[in-house]
Amino acid sequence: MAVVNPTDTGRPPARAATVNIAGTAWPVYKLEALAAAAAVALLIALITGSAQAAVLAAATAAALRWLFALVRA
């Protein structure tokens, strides 16, 4: 009996670019999400003076960057 695996395309899976930090490979998109979140948090905190707004905006920016990387991969 033959088994067919339709998800096996014969191509190796695409690997995300990584950066070695303290012996651990971090995908670049995660570091970009952290940097975007920090920048947005600082900017919103300086503009509005509200920590709540800054944290909410930063979390949104990080989540969007992370999701775009997952969709693109």
C-alpha atoms as a printed R data frame, in Angstrom:
   type eleno elety resid chain resno      x      y      z
1  ATOM     1    CA   MET     A     1  0.000  0.000  0.000
2  ATOM     2    CA   ALA     A     2  1.424  3.387 -1.026
3  ATOM     3    CA   VAL     A     3  1.108  6.471  1.136
4  ATOM     4    CA   VAL     A     4  0.915  9.874 -0.491
5  ATOM     5    CA   ASN     A     5  1.966 12.942  1.422
6  ATOM     6    CA   PRO     A     6  0.667 15.981 -0.504
7  ATOM     7    CA   THR     A     7  2.544 18.449  1.708
8  ATOM     8    CA   ASP     A     8  5.930 17.023  0.696
9  ATOM     9    CA   THR     A     9  6.963 19.231 -2.228
10 ATOM    10    CA   GLY     A    10 10.578 18.150 -2.321
11 ATOM    11    CA   ARG     A    11 11.830 21.642 -1.507
12 ATOM    12    CA   PRO     A    12 13.619 22.332  1.747
13 ATOM    13    CA   PRO     A    13 11.623 24.592  4.066
14 ATOM    14    CA   ALA     A    14 12.465 28.275  3.984
15 ATOM    15    CA   ARG     A    15 14.631 29.238  6.933
16 ATOM    16    CA   ALA     A    16 14.346 32.614  8.547
17 ATOM    17    CA   ALA     A    17 17.495 34.654  8.953
18 ATOM    18    CA   THR     A    18 18.815 34.420 12.494
19 ATOM    19    CA   VAL     A    19 21.111 36.343 14.802
20 ATOM    20    CA   ASN     A    20 23.124 34.577 17.480
21 ATOM    21    CA   ILE     A    21 22.522 36.209 20.884
22 ATOM    22    CA   ALA     A    22 24.151 34.563 23.905
23 ATOM    23    CA   GLY     A    23 24.312 31.222 22.128
24 ATOM    24    CA   THR     A    24 20.675 31.273 21.034
25 ATOM    25    CA   ALA     A    25 19.540 31.791 17.443
26 ATOM    26    CA   TRP     A    26 16.921 34.564 17.305
27 ATOM    27    CA   PRO     A    27 14.949 35.135 14.098
28 ATOM    28    CA   VAL     A    28 15.552 38.620 12.755
29 ATOM    29    CA   TYR     A    29 11.837 39.400 12.563
30 ATOM    30    CA   LYS     A    30 11.527 38.972 16.340
31 ATOM    31    CA   LEU     A    31 14.318 41.467 16.931
32 ATOM    32    CA   GLU     A    32 12.721 43.851 14.449
33 ATOM    33    CA   ALA     A    33  9.414 43.530 16.307
34 ATOM    34    CA   LEU     A    34 11.129 44.360 19.604
35 ATOM    35    CA   ALA     A    35 12.890 47.370 18.089
36 ATOM    36    CA   ALA     A    36  9.662 48.632 16.500
37 ATOM    37    CA   ALA     A    37  7.823 48.245 19.804
38 ATOM    38    CA   ALA     A    38 10.499 50.167 21.698
39 ATOM    39    CA   ALA     A    39 10.516 52.983 19.143
40 ATOM    40    CA   VAL     A    40  6.734 53.271 19.087
41 ATOM    41    CA   ALA     A    41  6.507 53.174 22.887
42 ATOM    42    CA   LEU     A    42  9.052 55.963 23.244
43 ATOM    43    CA   LEU     A    43  7.450 58.085 20.535
44 ATOM    44    CA   ILE     A    44  3.903 57.741 21.862
45 ATOM    45    CA   ALA     A    45  5.031 58.299 25.451
46 ATOM    46    CA   LEU     A    46  6.808 61.506 24.442
47 ATOM    47    CA   ILE     A    47  3.879 62.755 22.381
48 ATOM    48    CA   THR     A    48  0.988 61.894 24.695
49 ATOM    49    CA   GLY     A    49  2.639 61.490 28.089
50 ATOM    50    CA   SER     A    50  0.461 58.429 28.637
51 ATOM    51    CA   ALA     A    51  2.113 55.134 29.528
52 ATOM    52    CA   GLN     A    52 -1.098 53.227 28.800
53 ATOM    53    CA   ALA     A    53 -1.317 54.534 25.253
54 ATOM    54    CA   ALA     A    54  2.388 53.935 24.688
55 ATOM    55    CA   VAL     A    55  2.216 50.303 25.821
56 ATOM    56    CA   LEU     A    56 -0.907 49.599 23.781
57 ATOM    57    CA   ALA     A    57  0.574 51.144 20.633
58 ATOM    58    CA   ALA     A    58  3.886 49.334 21.138
59 ATOM    59    CA   ALA     A    59  2.178 45.978 21.588
60 ATOM    60    CA   THR     A    60  0.165 46.598 18.430
61 ATOM    61    CA   ALA     A    61  3.287 47.490 16.435
62 ATOM    62    CA   ALA     A    62  5.168 44.419 17.652
63 ATOM    63    CA   ALA     A    63  2.249 42.082 16.967
64 ATOM    64    CA   LEU     A    64  1.747 43.455 13.459
65 ATOM    65    CA   ARG     A    65  5.445 43.095 12.604
66 ATOM    66    CA   TRP     A    66  5.434 39.544 13.922
67 ATOM    67    CA   LEU     A    67  2.290 38.609 11.969
68 ATOM    68    CA   PHE     A    68  3.603 40.113  8.727
69 ATOM    69    CA   ALA     A    69  6.744 37.986  9.075
70 ATOM    70    CA   LEU     A    70  4.684 34.827  9.631
71 ATOM    71    CA   VAL     A    71  2.450 35.546  6.636
72 ATOM    72    CA   ARG     A    72  5.424 36.319  4.398
73 ATOM    73    CA   ALA     A    73  7.280 33.122  5.323
